[in-house]
Amino acid sequence: MKRTQIALADGRELIYFDERDDAVRDQPDRRDLPPPPPASQLRYDPLTDEWVAVAVHRQTRTFLPPADQCPLCPSRGERHSEIPAPGYDVVVFENRFPSLSQRVADEPAEITPFTPVRPARGRCEVVCFTDDHTASFARLSPQRVRTVLDVLADRTTALSALPGVEQVFPFENRGVEIGVTLHHPHGQIYAYPFVTPRTRTMLAAARRYADRTGGNLYADVLAAERATGERVVTSNEHWTAYVPAAARWPFEVHVAPHRPVPDIPALDDAERDAFGPLYLDLLRRFDGLFDLPMPYIAAWHQAPVRIDRELGHLHLQLFSIRRARDKLKYLAGSESGMGVFINDIAPERAADLLRTA
């Protein structure tokens, strides 16, 4: 894989990841762009012990443009996009409308003694999986999935080294029902300056289990799911995809390596090669459930950068809000107000539907 780094017209970083070593990436960004916005604010909620990002500049971000104005397609002729080259394999660049940024201007003032405020220091990146606007992740080749996985490993390592970054989160949103603002196949990576609430909860549970039993909680749960097989959708020598017994979403699958590793960079070559065929099969099963493109979120759970890495177990959480061909699951009173999920589909039924899709 060839890695070529350039600067866009406003100074943001863009990196080409090419599957051919002879790729030439010398096209300049010919746009006239304003400077990137300064870092947003992080405001602390003392009632929940959580940080909330306030990023007002994101109100003006690009929203569902027509295909001929897509900013993630290659630049061709007089049409200049975020990617200066006329074609590419995989590209990563700094988000033009980031929730987190290293471009800190002024230290924000305190709001109240109970609400500390600090710059939203971190980084947000966009990952373009292909230059084909009409494609989807499920239609990529296994070789391209391997390239994407290597890119996520590269970016996880690089972002983990940034000052103040505590957790790196790669993810993909797919479908307007999920809330995507661009149709082009792409994902994102957030480098947070704190350990996220979901990860803190999982680490706390893993720590209690380790103190009580000396075991690795996620590894033992995975072993139990593999042993019963009732909720396993598909597996191979290195990975298992299963529906969690307490799934929150109508269709939710965890894709986990059999060997406990903290993050994507820790995967070996055999594990990286084995991931693509299994994951592509799983995505196609999602699309086959109702014979239409399934909206989903694919979220990589990685261990924090500095703390409790021995408690983490890398896994991909894939889930959809679609519960029937013509019905979506909305987070209403119980879920949004209290954080208590109510699932309309039994996990065992969901696993059976996915196995036969």
C-alpha positions as a printed NumPy array, in Angstrom:
array([[  0.   ,   0.   ,   0.   ],
       [  1.387,   3.377,  -1.044],
       [  0.747,   6.328,   1.264],
       [  0.874,   9.904,  -0.119],
       [  0.15 ,  12.934,   2.032],
       [ -0.783,  16.365,   0.629],
       [ -2.251,  19.647,   1.913],
       [ -5.622,  20.907,   0.705],
       [ -6.156,  24.562,  -0.241],
       [ -7.166,  25.521,   3.313],
       [ -4.285,  23.655,   4.952],
       [ -6.155,  20.501,   5.954],
       [ -4.348,  17.19 ,   5.546],
       [ -5.347,  14.612,   2.923],
       [ -3.763,  11.159,   2.547],
       [ -4.067,   8.86 ,  -0.46 ],
       [ -3.795,   5.127,   0.244],
       [ -3.155,   3.366,  -3.06 ],
       [ -3.135,  -0.352,  -3.785],
       [ -0.586,   0.241,  -6.572],
       [  2.942,   1.445,  -5.833],
       [  3.186,   3.416,  -9.085],
       [  0.25 ,   5.76 ,  -8.334],
       [  1.166,   9.454,  -8.807],
       [ -0.62 ,  11.924,  -6.565],
       [  0.701,  15.355,  -7.57 ],
       [ -2.587,  17.1  ,  -8.397],
       [ -2.974,  20.362,  -6.393],
       [ -6.198,  21.535,  -4.761],
       [ -7.27 ,  24.449,  -6.998],
       [-10.163,  25.69 ,  -4.854],
       [-10.313,  29.007,  -3.004],
       [-11.341,  27.976,   0.509],
       [-11.725,  29.893,   3.774],
       [ -9.579,  28.8  ,   6.743],
       [-10.868,  25.807,   8.726],
       [-12.996,  26.696,  11.77 ],
       [-11.424,  26.791,  15.217],
       [-12.088,  23.965,  17.652],
       [-15.595,  23.719,  19.046],
       [-16.445,  23.747,  22.76 ],
       [-16.704,  20.864,  25.176],
       [-19.134,  21.504,  28.019],
       [-19.214,  19.233,  31.056],
       [-22.554,  17.91 ,  32.316],
       [-22.101,  17.429,  36.078],
       [-25.377,  15.513,  36.374],
       [-24.211,  12.68 ,  34.109],
       [-20.402,  13.055,  34.308],
       [-20.247,  13.433,  30.519],
       [-18.815,  15.922,  28.025],
       [-21.026,  17.445,  25.297],
       [-19.562,  19.03 ,  22.148],
       [-21.096,  22.308,  20.957],
       [-20.099,  22.721,  17.296],
       [-22.226,  25.54 ,  15.864],
       [-20.31 ,  25.703,  12.565],
       [-21.633,  22.268,  11.612],
       [-25.051,  23.792,  10.868],
       [-23.631,  24.915,   7.506],
       [-22.151,  21.559,   6.439],
       [-23.008,  20.066,   3.056],
       [-26.366,  18.268,   3.096],
       [-27.329,  15.579,   0.552],
       [-26.025,  17.293,  -2.602],
       [-26.835,  15.865,  -6.058],
       [-24.339,  13.353,  -7.44 ],
       [-22.714,  15.892,  -9.77 ],
       [-21.88 ,  18.084,  -6.765],
       [-20.64 ,  15.359,  -4.4  ],
       [-17.551,  16.597,  -2.496],
       [-16.218,  13.029,  -2.098],
       [-16.073,  12.182,  -5.791],
       [-12.765,  12.749,  -7.604],
       [-11.999,  16.135,  -9.183],
       [-12.52 ,  16.063, -12.932],
       [-12.328,  18.859, -15.487],
       [-13.47 ,  22.145, -13.993],
       [-15.255,  20.477, -11.094],
       [-13.049,  20.484,  -7.979],
       [-13.966,  18.399,  -4.935],
       [-12.304,  17.536,  -1.629],
       [-10.124,  15.025,  -3.506],
       [ -7.903,  16.733,  -6.127],
       [ -7.062,  13.497,  -8.001],
       [ -9.2  ,  12.27 , -10.946],
       [ -9.444,   8.832,  -9.308],
       [ -8.426,   7.076,  -6.084],
       [ -8.538,   3.853,  -4.075],
       [ -8.964,   4.971,  -0.434],
       [ -8.594,   8.552,   0.791],
       [ -8.557,  10.05 ,   4.286],
       [ -8.803,  13.778,   4.972],
       [ -9.555,  16.142,   7.83 ],
       [-13.261,  16.884,   8.039],
       [-14.093,  20.384,   6.785],
       [-16.803,  20.657,   9.45 ],
       [-15.231,  18.89 ,  12.451],
       [-16.757,  18.306,  15.87 ],
       [-13.211,  17.959,  17.252],
       [-10.079,  19.759,  16.081],
       [ -6.468,  20.57 ,  16.97 ],
       [ -7.025,  24.17 ,  15.813],
       [ -7.569,  25.723,  19.229],
       [ -7.981,  29.517,  19.212],
       [ -9.019,  30.823,  22.64 ],
       [ -9.704,  29.067,  25.925],
       [-13.479,  29.331,  26.5  ],
       [-14.761,  31.021,  29.637],
       [-16.446,  29.109,  32.443],
       [-20.252,  29.083,  32.214],
       [-20.982,  28.215,  35.856],
       [-18.88 ,  26.664,  38.641],
       [-20.638,  23.384,  37.815],
       [-20.05 ,  23.507,  34.052],
       [-16.386,  23.577,  33.059],
       [-15.762,  24.425,  29.415],
       [-12.717,  23.524,  27.331],
       [-11.753,  23.408,  23.661],
       [-12.976,  20.347,  21.775],
       [ -9.413,  19.298,  21.075],
       [ -9.105,  16.166,  18.955],
       [ -9.555,  15.307,  15.304],
       [-12.302,  14.246,  12.894],
       [-11.424,  12.539,   9.635],
       [-13.396,  11.315,   6.611],
       [-12.529,   7.945,   5.045],
       [-13.608,   7.466,   1.404],
       [-13.748,   3.742,   0.632],
       [-13.933,   4.068,  -3.169],
       [-14.179,   6.722,  -5.878],
       [-17.389,   5.057,  -7.178],
       [-20.27 ,   7.262,  -6.044],
       [-22.871,   4.555,  -6.666],
       [-21.106,   1.79 ,  -4.736],
       [-21.592,   0.609,  -1.156],
       [-19.302,  -1.076,   1.35 ],
       [-21.075,  -4.368,   0.694],
       [-20.042,  -4.167,  -2.967],
       [-16.323,  -3.661,  -2.276],
       [-13.86 ,  -6.433,  -3.039],
       [-12.184,  -8.369,  -0.198],
       [ -8.91 ,  -6.744,  -1.271],
       [-10.42 ,  -3.269,  -0.837],
       [-11.806,  -4.199,   2.583],
       [ -8.291,  -5.283,   3.57 ],
       [ -6.993,  -1.903,   2.346],
       [ -9.643,  -0.092,   4.411],
       [ -8.709,  -2.129,   7.491],
       [ -5.029,  -1.273,   6.992],
       [ -5.985,   2.393,   6.618],
       [ -7.968,   2.306,   9.879],
       [ -4.947,   0.735,  11.578],
       [ -2.709,   3.488,  10.194],
       [ -5.058,   6.244,  11.33 ],
       [ -5.678,   4.685,  14.761],
       [ -1.921,   4.646,  15.378],
       [ -1.428,   8.205,  14.107],
       [ -4.395,   9.713,  15.943],
       [ -3.518,   7.907,  19.172],
       [ -0.201,   9.786,  19.133],
       [ -1.836,  13.233,  19.028],
       [ -1.603,  15.267,  22.256],
       [ -4.625,  14.795,  24.479],
       [ -6.336,  12.043,  22.458],
       [ -7.759,   9.317,  24.712],
       [ -9.881,   7.201,  22.338],
       [-10.091,   6.604,  18.569],
       [-13.45 ,   5.652,  17.08 ],
       [-13.818,   4.599,  13.406],
       [-17.381,   4.219,  12.139],
       [-19.632,   4.215,   9.09 ],
       [-23.143,   5.651,   8.848],
       [-25.15 ,   4.314,   5.911],
       [-28.572,   5.496,   4.732],
       [-30.635,   8.665,   4.992],
       [-32.707,   6.943,   7.693],
       [-29.573,   6.945,   9.857],
       [-28.908,  10.613,   9.098],
       [-26.121,  10.615,   6.515],
       [-25.49 ,  13.956,   4.805],
       [-23.496,  12.522,   1.869],
       [-24.451,   9.498,  -0.237],
       [-20.909,   8.628,  -1.373],
       [-19.576,   5.483,   0.403],
       [-17.513,   6.787,   3.298],
       [-16.841,   6.468,   7.003],
       [-15.432,   8.706,   9.684],
       [-12.899,   8.576,  12.502],
       [-13.247,  10.576,  15.727],
       [-10.257,  11.072,  18.014],
       [-11.753,  12.049,  21.379],
       [ -9.985,  13.934,  24.191],
       [-11.75 ,  11.702,  26.729],
       [-12.938,   8.118,  27.081],
       [-16.499,   7.982,  25.8  ],
       [-19.435,   7.153,  28.124],
       [-20.233,   3.854,  26.377],
       [-16.632,   2.699,  26.655],
       [-16.401,   3.74 ,  30.311],
       [-19.473,   1.654,  31.091],
       [-18.045,  -1.376,  29.277],
       [-14.652,  -0.994,  30.961],
       [-16.254,  -0.76 ,  34.391],
       [-18.147,  -4.004,  33.779],
       [-14.979,  -5.683,  32.463],
       [-13.004,  -4.51 ,  35.498],
       [-15.573,  -5.878,  37.957],
       [-15.565,  -9.212,  36.124],
       [-11.755,  -9.387,  36.055],
       [-11.564,  -8.591,  39.769],
       [-14.099, -11.297,  40.526],
       [-12.941, -14.064,  38.173],
       [ -9.585, -13.054,  36.695],
       [-11.068, -13.477,  33.2  ],
       [-11.652, -11.262,  30.176],
       [-15.369, -10.453,  30.087],
       [-15.802,  -9.947,  26.349],
       [-13.662, -12.98 ,  25.484],
       [-15.727, -15.162,  27.817],
       [-19.033, -13.834,  26.437],
       [-17.788, -14.499,  22.906],
       [-16.767, -18.044,  23.87 ],
       [-20.221, -18.666,  25.36 ],
       [-21.956, -17.41 ,  22.195],
       [-19.738, -19.604,  20.016],
       [-20.459, -22.592,  22.249],
       [-24.25 , -22.281,  22.089],
       [-24.305, -21.149,  18.452],
       [-27.946, -20.06 ,  18.693],
       [-27.23 , -16.425,  17.89 ],
       [-24.158, -16.919,  15.65 ],
       [-24.829, -15.605,  12.148],
       [-21.536, -16.553,  10.482],
       [-17.933, -17.326,  11.44 ],
       [-14.546, -18.382,  10.139],
       [-11.189, -19.365,  11.635],
       [-10.491, -15.902,  13.057],
       [-13.841, -14.064,  13.457],
       [-17.374, -14.69 ,  14.704],
       [-20.423, -12.557,  13.923],
       [-23.234, -13.009,  16.443],
       [-26.363, -11.257,  17.684],
       [-25.891, -10.245,  21.352],
       [-28.295, -12.001,  23.703],
       [-29.389,  -8.585,  25.01 ],
       [-29.366,  -6.767,  21.661],
       [-30.764,  -3.25 ,  21.858],
       [-31.503,  -2.834,  18.146],
       [-33.881,  -4.853,  15.904],
       [-30.912,  -6.147,  13.914],
       [-27.592,  -5.91 ,  15.745],
       [-24.477,  -8.014,  15.232],
       [-21.083,  -8.019,  16.928],
       [-18.145,  -9.036,  14.722],
       [-15.273, -10.06 ,  16.979],
       [-11.826, -11.573,  16.484],
       [-11.291, -14.817,  18.392],
       [ -7.964, -13.543,  19.717],
       [ -8.442, -10.732,  22.273],
       [ -6.731,  -7.619,  20.906],
       [ -7.225,  -4.012,  22.04 ],
       [ -7.487,  -2.297,  18.655],
       [ -7.246,  -2.614,  14.87 ],
       [ -3.448,  -2.108,  14.694],
       [ -3.023,  -5.206,  16.875],
       [ -4.668,  -7.486,  14.275],
       [ -2.207,  -9.721,  12.411],
       [ -2.202, -10.339,   8.647],
       [ -4.274, -13.516,   8.841],
       [ -6.951, -11.785,  10.935],
       [ -7.06 ,  -8.81 ,   8.579],
       [ -7.389, -11.054,   5.522],
       [-10.161, -13.103,   7.131],
       [-12.251, -10.092,   8.127],
       [-13.265,  -8.918,   4.642],
       [-15.04 , -12.033,   3.278],
       [-16.997, -12.508,   6.519],
       [-18.001,  -8.848,   6.848],
       [-19.041,  -8.549,   3.198],
       [-21.208, -11.647,   3.611],
       [-22.806, -10.108,   6.707],
       [-23.552,  -6.768,   5.004],
       [-25.152,  -8.577,   2.073],
       [-27.323, -10.515,   4.524],
       [-28.432,  -7.176,   6.001],
       [-29.398,  -5.93 ,   2.526],
       [-31.142,  -9.227,   1.801],
       [-33.393,  -9.114,   4.87 ],
       [-35.998,  -6.906,   3.194],
       [-34.516,  -6.879,  -0.312],
       [-33.543,  -3.211,  -0.057],
       [-30.456,  -1.27 ,   1.085],
       [-30.309,  -1.573,   4.878],
       [-29.54 ,   1.598,   6.845],
       [-26.9  ,   0.855,   9.456],
       [-24.178,   2.093,  11.755],
       [-20.912,   0.152,  11.866],
       [-19.008,   1.122,  15.019],
       [-15.511,  -0.116,  15.89 ],
       [-15.074,  -0.511,  19.655],
       [-11.38 ,  -0.085,  20.49 ],
       [ -9.594,   0.107,  23.824],
       [ -8.663,   3.595,  25.057],
       [ -5.272,   4.95 ,  24.096],
       [ -3.727,   5.078,  27.57 ],
       [ -5.845,   3.355,  30.215],
       [ -7.401,  -0.086,  30.742],
       [ -6.136,  -1.462,  27.449],
       [ -5.937,  -4.94 ,  28.946],
       [ -9.702,  -4.821,  29.58 ],
       [-10.656,  -4.042,  25.99 ],
       [-11.526,  -6.529,  23.247],
       [-11.753,  -5.082,  19.746],
       [-15.085,  -5.685,  18.048],
       [-17.313,  -4.144,  15.395],
       [-20.909,  -3.403,  16.332],
       [-23.19 ,  -3.397,  13.282],
       [-26.8  ,  -2.395,  13.804],
       [-29.832,  -1.066,  11.962],
       [-32.88 ,   0.932,  13.009],
       [-35.048,  -0.902,  10.454],
       [-37.347,  -3.391,  12.206],
       [-39.536,  -4.302,   9.204],
       [-39.607,  -3.479,   5.53 ],
       [-41.8  ,  -0.423,   6.158],
       [-40.984,   0.32 ,   9.809],
       [-38.109,   1.995,  11.65 ],
       [-37.233,   1.903,  15.332],
       [-37.28 ,   5.384,  16.829],
       [-35.612,   6.189,  20.127],
       [-38.659,   7.438,  21.989],
       [-39.446,   7.986,  25.665],
       [-37.817,   4.998,  27.356],
       [-34.71 ,   4.938,  25.148],
       [-34.089,   8.683,  24.812],
       [-35.366,   9.728,  28.214],
       [-34.086,   6.917,  30.421],
       [-31.594,   5.   ,  28.266],
       [-33.624,   1.789,  28.629],
       [-33.931,   0.022,  25.28 ],
       [-36.976,  -2.015,  24.288],
       [-36.363,  -4.381,  21.369],
       [-39.288,  -5.502,  19.191],
       [-37.428,  -8.505,  17.75 ],
       [-36.018, -11.37 ,  19.827],
       [-32.255, -11.662,  19.252],
       [-32.639, -15.367,  18.452],
       [-35.217, -14.513,  15.758],
       [-32.96 , -11.796,  14.337],
       [-30.048, -14.244,  14.127],
       [-32.22 , -16.82 ,  12.35 ],
       [-33.467, -14.229,   9.831],
       [-29.915, -13.125,   9.094],
       [-28.682, -16.706,   8.69 ],
       [-31.383, -17.407,   6.1  ],
       [-31.261, -14.011,   4.318]])
